[in-house]
Amino acid sequence: MAPGMLLLGLVIWPFLRGGYWSFTDYKLGSDSEKFIGADNYVDLLAPGEAGYDAFWTTLKIASLGVAVQMCIGLGVAMLLLWPAWWTRVFRVIVVIPLLMPPVVAAIMWKVMMVDRGFLNHLVETVGLGRINWLGDPTNALFSIVIIDTWIFTPFTILIFLAGLQSIPEEIVEAAHVDGASSVAMLRNIYLPMLRPFIVVVVVFRGIDSLKMFDVVWATTKGGPLQATRTLHVVGYEEGVNFLNYGRSMTVLLVLWGLSYLLAFVMLRKRREAAVAQSS
Amino acid sequence: MFSRNRGRRWGRLVAVSLAITMVAAACGGDDSDAGGGDSANSGDNSASAGDDMAEGFNWRQFEGEQITIGFSAHAMSDALIEFIPEFEELTGIDVEYEQAPEQDFRVRLNTQLEAGSGEIDIFMTGPSTNWEYSAAGWIEDLQPYIDDPAMTSDEWDFDDFYSAAVDVNRWTGEEFAGVGSGPLYAIPMNEEGYALHYRADVLADAGISVPQTFDELIAAAEQLDGYEFEGNTLDAFVARGHEFWPILITGYGAVLFGYGATDINPDGTSAANSAEAVAATETWAQLMQYTPNDIGTYGWEQAQSHFAAGNAIFLLDADHMSAFFEDPEKSQVVGKVGYALPPEGPAGRASGIWLWSLGMNANSDAKAAAWYFIQWASSKDIMERTVPFGNINPTRATVATSDTMNDYVADWGDYNEIWTEILDKYASWRWNPSTSFSEAGNRWALAVQEIYLGDRDAQEALEEAAADITEIMERARSRS
């Protein structure tokens, strides 16, 4: 009991302290911190303010990223179940991006995405004009999602692979015998039986994408024109660069709230589904 | 005989002890875990340091004391780390050090200083960080040590330092005011000014002379953008394009102050929306049309790489990037680069300044010994010997004109004349110090990017920025 309480204290205490700071004007190095109520929250999160824009940017990147990674992950996992010898080889290759430190992968992609870089070389060879991958505000957001997808889709592939392998063969064979189309099989067999695995993917990738920092910082640092500035980037700049710990904690608490909400909703649905199944 | 219960309890005890030891080891940190101490350079720099140090001055006054230095990864720290054994021999003071990449170094230093311990005695610092530290009471005023003949040898010669470099490290402590006066918080070890780098071979080929004014530079850029030269299509111009405060000191800064803009109005509000600032930013926006497409994310590294790869004709940024451009292992443009003064605006030529300096922890328990190290490292002899490591530009006039410096830059064309003239006449720090400088600066830089990249109206964008910056300043002033 006591060690458990100690551990809980160690985890909760910094969190509560940081939460308190978000209601003060605490700046590292100043000898006084004033309680200012919800001023930080209004200041940063009112429409048009830095936190408000960052909130929506964070949601955009996370939802786009998770959606793309789920689709590609499921598709590739199905392909990897093909009974051929070379799928075993691909199962190993496909994991490689996941083994690379995200920062290294981001820098690698940044070099490839430079105006005169490798990607534009390929694009021009195909006959298209150069793409401004990271220097255009709209493109930059999609480029970040591309990089994040390249690094973390292997995770979703592995989860879905395990999920697909857990589906009893008899059900699939029976469906084949009954003449079910691929779409019908997807809707009525695969997706329902993969639900717990989908929850895992959405929760893990969702939270990771919401709090993504290293990929953004290593490529655009939140730019250009703050188009890729996520809540975590704002929190970092306010805290580490400006030493405004109070304001930093404000956006980071919002980020925590988003992550917690996602996990809560997904796990609640999972529990309800489990209850429904067993009744 | 061990009962099963006792075995389990022992097992638990061992596991907990191991865990505690691991946590303690991780928290304790090793003083020299990043420093190493193995030097790859040969020892031909080990001239007898003692001879050049003044006789009659007692270098062994603090023999037996111990100091710890925090270094950021830089040519300067590489050089000083190499020479540390000589200092230890001269003074009998034991030196420990840590070295880390800049961002990590800064974060760690903030934690160490905030803890109020005397763990770190000396650290690398400069403008902006000096102000955060002095407002927090973490950095020591060095003027009393300089003025004390028992603490500083006559040979050290304070007047030998360029005043522009020294003044940057002074601040009265008043938020958004008082630049250049007050306590001296650090001794400058190297500086950079901002020059117009150009491809001499391309200009000769196109028959264009080196631009002296911003109008001439824009005209040349317009003519030369997309120039085909030796199988490559060149961008006319490159500089930092990101939305962060360093642009205020560097390329954009040279334009801003060439138009006579200031940072703060006499009434204390932001001058970002002044007529001069708007005009300067419009000129900058014009120039930036001749840059590569992805210029919006360019920091100094990308600007430097782009130019060194031979892809641009003009670069407006740190003069000592010359070291990179003249290095055959890193640059495609060795011997092809010309160095010129920053172009003239309606108010003349202007340049920002940036420097790395050595400062002292106000909570150090070995301040006198720490001062000895700072004095020694910034002495004429040692500073001159750091030059071949790449620690340029020197902040002492004698070192700037020394044989060592002349030899180091011998193949770099006009470089030595240009950078010394910039430091002598045009370079100065023009931003009023504050603990919130980076926050205010970032807001200004964002407006600049909105104008040149987002096609926003300059007056409108800078009006908004001025209002936001004034708010940031009020917040800072109300806290002090």
Interface residues (C-beta under 8 A of the other chain):
Chain A: D25 K27 L28 G29 S30 D31 S32 M113 V114 D115 R116 R130 N132 W133 L134 G135 D136 P137 A140 T219 T220 K221 G223 P224 L225 Q226 E237 V240 N241 F242 L243 N244
Chain B: V107 N110 E114 E132 Y133 A135 A136 G137 W138 G241 H242 E243 F244 P292 N293 D294 I295 G296 T297 Q302 N311 T435 S436 S438 E439 N442 L446 Q449 E450 L453 G454 R475 R479 S480
